Amino acid sequence: MTSQRLIMRSRYVTVTRRDDNLRAAQIPPSMDPHVLDDLGPLYHDYRLFGVTNGQIPNFVVNQRVKEPILLGYIALAIGKSRGSVVDQPVSFAELFCADGYFTMLASLLGANPAVGIDSNRDGWSDNMLEVARRLGLQGVQFQQRDVNTLGEADAYDVVANLGGLYHVPNPVEILRKSWKMARKYLIVQTVVSMANDSETYFETPAPGWQHGSRYSAKSFINMLRSEGYRVIDGHFNVLEGNQRPEDRGSVYFLIEKT
């Protein structure tokens, strides 16, 4: 399966207004491009923030694959959620945030607060708040929590569930929690198998793992339809940094609350 658009059921006309005096987030013009160097190789490359940093080699290719789609969805969701730039900031939460890279991109785009949520089982979130501080990002927060503990009281305008559903045995339940948390938009990205193309495929634990789960692209779409989500855009591409076909598919969805 080659890169392709999966679902597009709505057309939009976007009207933007420029006001140079309204800037919700701004990288300082004197930013030292090496401000992150002493933190060692990081999960993500922070070049979009005007800095250079070492990146853990295993994550380089897949960031390039996922980043354009997710950045586009986050920007669109924040833009469409905003009423008044001055009086109505857009709140954002990223589940399974790891180092909080996409939380920080949301902050850069004007979300406040921008909250990363992760169990931090593997320690990826250890430097998140320090990186945000060095990048001059205000309103970035981190909550060390298991996503199973989240509920409707944890409400945000935009919720992004990124790269986590394939790590849990109960993806439908976690997706429902994510949807209930989102006031306006839910963004979803997860790994799907390219070894099985069945419309009914679901397996837990994930093949070759002791945990997690797997859908195919087709079966994941069918699950979304059966749950009744209003998907306004979807995409599939290949995680070229992964070798096993069970780990190479990636699906993305922008879901609007009605």
C-alpha positions in Angstrom: 0.0 0.0 0.0 1.5 3.3 -1.0 1.0 6.7 0.7 -2.6 7.8 0.0 -5.4 9.7 1.5 -7.9 7.4 3.1 -10.9 9.5 4.1 -12.1 13.0 3.2 -15.7 13.8 3.6 -15.8 17.6 4.1 -14.6 20.7 2.3 -13.6 23.8 4.2 -12.8 27.4 3.3 -10.1 28.8 5.6 -10.1 32.5 6.3 -7.1 33.9 8.2 -6.4 37.3 9.7 -2.9 38.6 10.2 -2.1 40.6 13.3 1.6 41.1 14.0 0.8 42.2 17.6 -0.8 38.8 18.5 1.8 36.1 19.0 0.8 33.3 21.4 4.2 31.6 21.1 7.5 32.9 19.7 11.0 31.6 19.6 13.4 34.3 20.9 15.4 35.8 18.0 18.6 35.3 19.9 18.0 31.6 20.4 21.3 29.7 20.6 21.0 26.9 18.0 23.1 24.7 20.3 20.9 25.2 23.4 20.0 21.5 23.6 23.4 20.1 22.9 24.3 19.1 26.5 21.2 17.0 26.8 22.7 14.4 24.4 20.8 12.7 21.5 17.1 13.2 21.9 14.0 11.4 20.7 13.2 14.1 18.2 15.0 16.6 16.0 14.0 20.1 17.1 15.1 21.9 14.0 11.6 23.5 13.5 12.3 25.4 16.7 15.4 27.0 15.3 17.9 24.7 17.0 20.2 21.8 16.1 20.4 18.8 18.3 21.6 15.2 18.2 18.9 12.7 17.6 18.8 9.0 18.5 19.4 7.3 15.1 16.5 4.8 15.4 13.9 7.7 15.4 15.3 9.9 12.5 13.4 8.4 9.5 10.1 7.9 11.2 10.0 11.5 12.4 10.3 12.6 8.8 7.5 10.3 7.9 5.0 11.3 10.6 5.8 15.0 11.2 4.3 16.7 8.2 0.9 15.0 8.6 0.7 15.5 12.4 1.9 19.1 12.2 -0.8 19.8 9.6 -3.5 18.2 11.7 -2.4 20.0 14.9 -2.3 23.4 13.1 -5.7 22.9 11.5 -7.3 21.7 14.8 -5.9 24.6 16.8 -6.8 27.2 14.1 -10.4 25.9 13.7 -10.8 25.7 17.5 -9.8 29.3 18.1 -12.5 31.9 18.6 -10.6 35.0 19.6 -6.8 34.9 19.6 -6.7 37.3 22.5 -9.5 36.0 24.8 -9.8 32.3 24.0 -6.6 30.3 24.0 -6.9 26.8 22.7 -6.0 24.0 25.2 -4.2 21.0 23.9 -3.2 17.6 25.3 -1.0 14.9 23.8 -1.4 11.3 25.1 1.6 9.0 25.0 3.7 12.2 24.6 7.1 10.6 25.2 9.5 13.6 25.0 6.6 16.0 24.4 7.7 17.1 20.9 4.2 17.5 19.4 3.0 19.1 22.6 5.7 21.8 22.1 4.8 22.2 18.5 1.2 22.8 19.7 2.5 25.4 22.1 4.5 27.1 19.3 1.2 27.3 17.3 -0.5 29.0 20.2 -2.0 26.3 22.3 -2.1 27.2 26.0 -1.9 25.1 28.0 -0.2 22.5 26.0 -0.1 19.3 28.2 1.9 16.2 27.6 0.6 13.0 29.3 2.7 9.9 29.6 3.5 7.1 32.1 7.2 7.8 31.4 7.9 4.1 31.8 11.0 4.4 29.5 12.2 7.8 30.7 11.5 9.7 27.4 9.7 12.5 29.3 12.5 13.2 31.8 13.8 16.3 29.9 10.5 17.5 28.5 10.0 20.5 30.7 13.7 21.5 30.5 13.6 21.4 26.7 10.5 23.5 26.7 12.1 26.0 29.0 15.2 26.3 26.9 13.1 26.8 23.8 11.2 29.7 25.4 7.8 27.9 25.3 5.3 29.0 27.9 2.3 27.0 28.9 3.9 23.6 28.3 3.0 21.2 31.1 3.7 17.5 31.8 1.5 15.0 33.7 3.0 11.6 34.5 -0.1 9.4 34.4 -1.4 6.1 33.0 -3.8 6.9 30.2 -6.2 4.4 31.7 -6.8 6.8 34.6 -8.0 9.6 32.3 -11.7 10.7 32.2 -14.0 13.4 30.9 -12.9 15.7 33.7 -9.6 15.9 31.8 -11.0 18.1 29.0 -9.1 19.9 26.3 -10.1 21.6 23.1 -7.7 19.4 21.0 -6.5 16.0 22.1 -3.8 14.1 20.2 -3.5 10.4 20.7 -0.2 9.7 19.0 1.8 6.5 18.8 0.3 4.8 21.7 -2.7 2.7 20.8 -0.6 -0.1 19.4 1.2 -0.4 22.7 -2.0 -1.2 24.7 -4.3 -4.3 24.7 -7.5 -2.1 24.9 -7.2 0.4 22.0 -10.9 0.9 21.6 -11.3 1.8 25.3 -8.4 4.2 25.2 -9.7 5.8 22.0 -13.1 6.3 23.7 -11.4 8.0 26.6 -9.5 10.2 24.2 -12.7 11.2 22.4 -14.5 12.1 25.6 -11.6 14.3 26.6 -11.7 16.3 23.4 -14.0 19.2 23.3 -13.5 20.0 19.6 -10.9 17.8 17.8 -9.2 14.4 18.3 -6.1 13.6 16.3 -5.1 9.9 16.1 -1.9 8.2 14.9 -1.0 4.6 15.3 1.0 1.8 13.8 -0.9 -0.8 11.7 0.2 -4.1 10.2 1.2 -4.4 6.6 1.5 -8.2 7.0 -2.3 -8.6 7.2 -4.8 -6.6 5.1 -7.9 -8.2 6.5 -10.9 -5.8 7.2 -11.5 -7.7 10.5 -7.9 -8.2 11.7 -7.1 -7.5 15.3 -4.5 -9.2 17.4 -3.4 -8.8 21.0 -0.6 -9.1 22.1 0.9 -7.6 19.0 2.7 -10.2 16.9 6.1 -11.0 18.3 5.5 -8.9 21.4 4.4 -9.6 25.0 2.1 -6.6 25.0 0.2 -4.2 22.7 -2.1 -4.9 19.8 -2.4 -4.6 16.0 -5.0 -3.7 13.5 -4.6 -3.5 9.7 -5.3 -0.2 8.1 -8.7 -1.5 6.8 -9.7 -3.0 10.2 -8.8 0.2 12.0 -10.9 2.3 9.7 -13.8 -0.2 10.2 -13.4 0.2 14.0 -13.6 4.0 13.7 -16.7 3.7 11.6 -18.3 1.3 14.0 -17.6 3.7 16.9 -19.3 6.5 14.9 -16.5 9.0 14.9 -16.8 11.9 12.4 -13.5 11.6 10.6 -12.8 14.7 8.4 -9.4 13.5 7.1 -7.3 10.4 7.1 -3.9 9.3 5.7 -1.7 6.2 5.4 2.0 6.0 4.9 4.9 3.7 5.5 7.2 4.0 8.6 10.3 3.5 6.6 12.5 3.3 9.7 10.8 0.1 10.8 11.7 -3.3 9.3 9.0 -5.7 10.2 5.9 -5.5 8.1 3.8 -5.8 11.3 5.3 -2.4 12.3 5.6 -0.5 9.1 2.1 0.9 8.5 1.0 4.2 10.0 -2.5 5.7 9.9 -3.6 9.2 10.8 -7.0 10.7 11.4 -8.5 14.1 12.2 -11.8 13.6 14.1 -14.2 16.4 14.8 -16.6 16.5 17.7 -20.2 17.1 16.8 
